[in-house]
Amino acid sequence: MPWDRRREGGEPAKPSPEEIIGWINAAGRLDAQGREDEAISLLRRAADAGDADGAALLGMMLFQRGAEDDGEAWLQRAALAGHVKGCLWYGLLLKKRGEWTAAVPWLKQAAEAGDVLAAFSLGMSLISQPQEAEPWFRKAAEAGHHAAMHFLGQILMRNGDVIGGMEWIARAGPPDAFLPPAG
């Protein structure tokens, strides 16, 4: 197998970027087939090779399986590498634990890189400070996030921009348009 190659002296050969992409793609297929252990094994190879995508995906899979400490370590590694989803997921994990001060820089980094969920999460976290929340809701709303449109509209209306606020609320659609489907 390609990942078993050895250099002279018996050291493992560094995998090529193509091999790493192959492992990540194969891990996705295995996960979809319910073969999580095999998927995790491939993601661990990618992450061990220094791939931030592999580290982020591995961290999420481990976290979802209840291996929170191991998952957190991989998410942190991905975030430190500047991986946008790694920053988002690590920030959300910290926020979930109540470590808001630690979460903000990671969520901001992801939001500034264009992650809509990170922008919306920052807005929601700052909802009690509408002036701070508005730019994050606006960023998410402008990217099409319906709930962000609604909250941005409400903030604008409270600040006296009734027409602008109503426009955003109308664009958001009915409240159930941005709720997850039942079931």
N, C-alpha and C positions, 0 to 999 in steps of 0.2 A: 504494500500500500504506500502511497506517496508520502504520508506523514511518518513512515517508519524509516525513511532514508537516513543514512548515517554519513557523517564526514569521516575523513581519515582520523583515526584515533578513537572511533566509536561514538563521537558526540552526535546527537541528533542534528540533522540538517535543518536550517531555518526554512519554514514553509514559504512557498511563493504566495503573492497576493491572490493569485487564481485559486490556489489550494484553499486558502482561508475563505474566500468567497464561496467555494464549493462546499466547505463544511457548514457555513452559515445557511446556505440554501438547502442543503440536505437536512440540517437540523429543523428547518421550518417544515419540510415535508414530513419528517418523522414525528414532529409534534402534532401536526394535523392528523396523523394516523394514530395518535394516542401513545406513541412510543417515546415518552418524555425522557426516560433514562438515557436512551441512545442520543436523543437530541441534546440533552445536557452535556453528555460526553463530548460531542462534536463542538458545542459552543465553548466548552472549557478548553479544548485544544486551541480554538481561535483566540480566546481571551488570554491563554497562557503565552501565545505567540505575540501578544501585545496589541491585538486588534480591539479597538474601542467598540465597534459594533458588536463583536462577540461578547465583550465584557458587559455591555448594556443589556443585551438580550439574555445572557446567562444570569445576570443579577435579577432581572424581572422574573425569569422562570423559577429561580431558586426562592425568591421572595414569595411568589404565588404558591409555591409548594410548602411554605412554612419554614424554610431554612432562611429565616430573616437575617441573621448575622452574616452568613455567607453571601446572601444576595446583596445585602447592604454594602459589603466590602467591594463587590464587583461593580455595583452602581457608582460607588464613590470613585473607583478607578476610572470608569468611563467618564464621569463628570470632570474629574481632574484632567483628563485628556481633551476636554472641550467638546465631547460628544453631546449634541443638542438633546437627544432623547435621554441620554444618561443624566444630563443636568436636570431635565424636567422630572424624571422618575426619582432621582435622588432628592431633589427639592420637595416633591410631593411626599416622599417617605418621611423626611424630616418634619414637614408640616403636619403630617398625620400623627406623629409622635408629640406634637406640641412644641417643637423646636423651631418656631417661626423665625427668629433672628438668624438662625443657621440656614434656614430654607430660602430666605429672600434672595441672596446672591445667586444661588443656583437657578431659581425660577426666573430671575431677571436675565441671567445669561441666556437661558433658553428662549425667553420671550424676545429679547433683543436680536436673537438669531432667527426670529420669525416663527417660533412655535406658538400657535394659537392657544392651545390649552394652557401653556405657561402664562401667557398674557391674561387669559380669563381667570386663572387661579390667583394671580397677583391682584387683579381687580376685586375678586371676591374676598380675599384676605384683607383688603384695605377698604372694604365697603363702608366702614364706620368713619372713614376719612375720604369723603367723596372727591376732594381735589386731588388726592393721591391716586385714587382708584380710576378716575376718569381716563387718563391716557392709556392705561392697560386695557380697560373695557373698549376704548376706541380702537386700539390696535387689533383686538380680537374681533370686534364688530366689523371693522373694515375688511377683515379676512373672511367674513361670512358666518361668524359664530352667533347664532340666534339669541341665546341667553345673554350674551354680552351686549347685543343690540338693545335688548329690553332694559338691562341695567343702565346702559349708557343713556338711553332715553329718559329714564327716571331721574338720573343725576342732572341731565340738562334741564329738565322741567323744574326741578328743585332750585336750580340756579337761575331761573327766569327765562330760559330759552324754551318756551312752551312749544313753538312750532318745530324747532329742531328735535326736541325730545319726542314729540308725537310722530315725527317722521321715522325716527329710529325704532320706536315701539311698533309702528305699523309694519316696518320692514321685518321686524322680528317674527311677526305672525302671532297667532293665538298662543297663550302660555303653554298649551300642550304640544306645540310645534317643536319646542326645545327640550322636552322631557324624553327620557328613554322609553321605548315601547314597553307596554305591560306584557308580562308573561315570563 
